[in-house]
Every structure is written in C-alpha cells, then in structure tokens.
Amino acid sequence: MAEDPRQHDDLEQPRPTREDAEAAIATLLRWAGDDPSREGLLDTPRRVAKAYTEWFSGYGLDPDAYLARTFEEVAGYDELIVLRDIQFESHCEHHMAPIIGRVHVGYLPDNKVVGISKLARVVEAFSRRLQVQEKMTSQIADCIQRVLQPRGVGVVVEGAHQCMTTRGVYNRGVSMITSKMLGSFREDARTRAEFLQFIDVGPGR
C-alpha cells in the first residue's frame, strides 16, 4: 500500500516567520479576552516573540560542540570533578510554563578534562528547549558521556515547576529532583556517595 504523503505534512512545513509568530500571539490575546490593539498590548506580540527566541534558543545550539575542546595536561589528575549549582530556566513541554532550578554535574575524567564553563553551556543548550525534567537530566548526562567518554558521569537536577505552582493543584514550595548516573557513578556506590556528598542536595542548602 502506498504511503499517505499527508502523514508527513507537518514535518515538511516551513518554519513560521516572525510575523506568523506575532500574529499567533495576537490571536492568543484575543482568545484570552483582551484586545491586542489597545495601547498596552500593541507591542506585546513583538515582545513575546523576542522573548521566545531567547527562551528557546537551545534548538539552535549544538551541546556536543561545547565539549569538543578538551585538555590533557592535567598532571595525571583522575579524581572527581564536580560543578554544582548551575542555574537554569526551562519550559515544560506540556503547559509551556517555566521550570526554574539548578543542575549539578560530576564526572571522572579519563586522561582529559573540559573547561567548566562548557558544562554550563551544555545545560543551557538543553534547558532552553521545551522540556520534561527527566528527559533533560538524561540528555545532559548522555551528552557528557558520549563526547568526553569519562569513566563515569553523574547529573542531578532540582527544578520548581510553575505548571504545578501557578495552576492545577497550586502547590507552592515543591521541587522535583531527578538524577542520571552512568559508568562508575552507577556501578560504584562510593563514587556515587562522594558525588552526592559534594553537591549536598537536600533541605537547608
């Protein structure tokens, strides 16, 4: 049976223009019950479209490329490297509501290390997309493991989800914690415990 070409229509559609996005935002304003032509909302579609280019800039970033440049002159250093409290802002793919939190990254190098700012860039590349926290946690860990090929990787993400605090159950003060352990972080309880001790996840921080 021949494949129905309409099944792939969405994939073949060209990316909407900036004008298309602004028109869609104006439609949402009308749907919400307001008048996009009134003075206070005249520039809102433009401002929102501009904000979206920043909030979702991760789609245009290549996280693997950030880790491409490594350093091998580390005097034989082969112990745990941890970068904690990497701040991030993302958006839930279910409600497009903000997710705000921090990421802790650790890895055991195997003859090479990467500049610490590049780890933060990897977090930025994945967080500035529509996300599910569990998926983002795995993406960060898998990227570091794939490119650096260390002996192990650990990633812990703490996030406050506005889709839960500003709608639905309206439950404030709740944070979600997810983790992904690879290599020695998964296989060796001592390495995992050392990493968790370094990042000190929990109340009172």
Buried (B, 14 or more C-beta within 10 A) or exposed (E): EEEEEEEEEEEEEEEEEEEEBBBBBBEEBEEEEEEBEEEEBEEBBEEBBBEBEEBBEBEEBEBEEBBEEBEEEEEEEEEBBBBBEBEBBBBBBEBEBBBBBBBBBBBBBEEEBBEEEBBBBBBBBBBBBBBBBEEBBBBBBBBBBEBBBBBBBBBBBBBBBBBBBEEEEEEEEEEBEBBBBBBBBBEBEEBBEBBBEBBEBEEEE
